[in-house]
Amino acid sequence: MGTQSDRHEDGLGPELLAQLRDGAEVLGVFDEGQDIALDLHERLFDPSTKQRTLAFLQSPQYEQAVNTYQRLTTGPVALQNPHTSDGAA
């Protein structure tokens, strides 16, 4: 006999479970972004805040969450590579 959690997951179906996982992924990254926004508000000029912000924005988790969010809402999106130049000064 499976656990109660197993029984609930069996009734949801793979498509709904995938949607729930996608939503949880996006919300987790959003929550981390909110923490960083608070740090920026409270300690804007602290070097560790700058490092944390840049690491977050360049992380694979952030990029994946952006892609997942776009797929869920409007379709795929191409993120700009911060290491390329678009000709702007």
Secondary structure by P-SEA (a helix, b strand, c coil): cccaaaaaaaaacaaaaaaaaaaaaaaaaaaaaaaaaaaaacccccaaaaaaaaaaaacaaaaaaaaaaaaacccbbbbcccccccccc
